[in-house]
Amino acid sequence: MKTLALILSLAAAAMPALAAQVLIVADEFPAMQELARQLKAQEGWDSQIVKQTEMPADLKPFQAVVVYIHGKLLPAPEKAMVNYTREGGKLVALHHSISSGKRTNELWFNFLGVDLPKGDVTQGGYQWTEGVTLDIVNLATNHFITTHKVKYPATGEFAPVGGVRQVLPLFTLHDSEVYLNHQLLGERTRLLGLRYTDKKTNREWHQSHAGWIKPAGKGTIYYLMPGHSVLEFQDPAYVRIVINAIIHQPGTP
């Protein structure tokens, strides 16, 4: 019995820390280290943070995969994350997961159901601007992701083009980055909107693509647009929303 116990003890010590429920695939790490810390502190979930070139061969053991890649998304990791999701996985895509650098990827935008139109921003063309103040608006006031343990410090008017003017909960991010005119292709549940005033033109933008959920095969894609710096993962409202997306049970409101 002592020999068996010793063998089991050695085997356990030799096993990798596959207790990690979440795989975080990143190329900028301080922000994701902060997210992992908050996820552990608030929910007790463990994370493994890797470069896209160091992803495990099998993603199925992870309850969620978070992607935070600013630079080029390589074809092999792209395919692995697409397959993982379509086979029943949960992919949480953050911030620059939708950006102009991903236009050349073979699968990514079709998989996410998005397009970034070219052309002038006032005519619907995609534009990003950093160093801005940005309001993030709760569009789904009865949804788990936008409400569970989330405290919104303010409310404000939100009136997207063609939509109904409403007063909704919101929080504000400073020195942030805004993405205008994401074109969403196909049905999804919209969670968050953005409200942003361009200081050069004084035009106020209200758009409803700052957070959403979309089925993909047997799995689910979650997209959340904020995440420009580590500071945004220290914002109590936003980091809680990201955590809620990670722990959310697909198919439940």
Rosetta blueprint (number, residue, H / E / L):
1 M L
2 K H
3 T H
4 L H
5 A H
6 L H
7 I H
8 L H
9 S H
10 L H
11 A H
12 A H
13 A H
14 A H
15 M L
16 P L
17 A L
18 L L
19 A L
20 A L
21 Q L
22 V E
23 L E
24 I E
25 V E
26 A E
27 D L
28 E L
29 F H
30 P H
31 A H
32 M H
33 Q H
34 E H
35 L H
36 A H
37 R H
38 Q H
39 L H
40 K H
41 A H
42 Q H
43 E H
44 G L
45 W L
46 D L
47 S E
48 Q E
49 I E
50 V E
51 K L
52 Q H
53 T H
54 E H
55 M L
56 P L
57 A L
58 D L
59 L L
60 K L
61 P L
62 F L
63 Q L
64 A E
65 V E
66 V E
67 V E
68 Y E
69 I L
70 H L
71 G L
72 K L
73 L L
74 L L
75 P H
76 A H
77 P H
78 E H
79 K H
80 A H
81 M H
82 V H
83 N H
84 Y H
85 T H
86 R H
87 E L
88 G L
89 G L
90 K E
91 L E
92 V E
93 A E
94 L E
95 H H
96 H H
97 S H
98 I L
99 S L
100 S H
101 G H
102 K H
103 R L
104 T L
105 N L
106 E L
107 L L
108 W H
109 F H
110 N H
111 F H
112 L H
113 G L
114 V E
115 D E
116 L L
117 P L
118 K L
119 G L
120 D L
121 V H
122 T H
123 Q H
124 G L
125 G L
126 Y L
127 Q E
128 W E
129 T E
130 E E
131 G E
132 V E
133 T E
134 L E
135 D E
136 I E
137 V E
138 N E
139 L L
140 A L
141 T L
142 N L
143 H L
144 F H
145 I H
146 T H
147 T H
148 H L
149 K L
150 V L
151 K L
152 Y L
153 P L
154 A E
155 T E
156 G E
157 E E
158 F E
159 A L
160 P L
161 V L
162 G L
163 G L
164 V L
165 R L
166 Q E
167 V E
168 L E
169 P E
170 L E
171 F E
172 T E
173 L E
174 H E
175 D E
176 S E
177 E E
178 V E
179 Y E
180 L E
181 N L
182 H L
183 Q E
184 L E
185 L L
186 G L
187 E L
188 R L
189 T E
190 R E
191 L E
192 L E
193 G E
194 L E
195 R E
196 Y E
197 T E
198 D L
199 K L
200 K L
201 T L
202 N L
203 R L
204 E E
205 W E
206 H E
207 Q E
208 S E
209 H E
210 A E
211 G E
212 W E
213 I E
214 K E
215 P E
216 A E
217 G L
218 K L
219 G E
220 T E
221 I E
222 Y E
223 Y E
224 L E
225 M L
226 P L
227 G L
228 H L
229 S L
230 V H
231 L H
232 E H
233 F H
234 Q L
235 D L
236 P H
237 A H
238 Y H
239 V H
240 R H
241 I H
242 V H
243 I H
244 N H
245 A H
246 I H
247 I H
248 H L
249 Q L
250 P L
251 G L
252 T L
253 P L
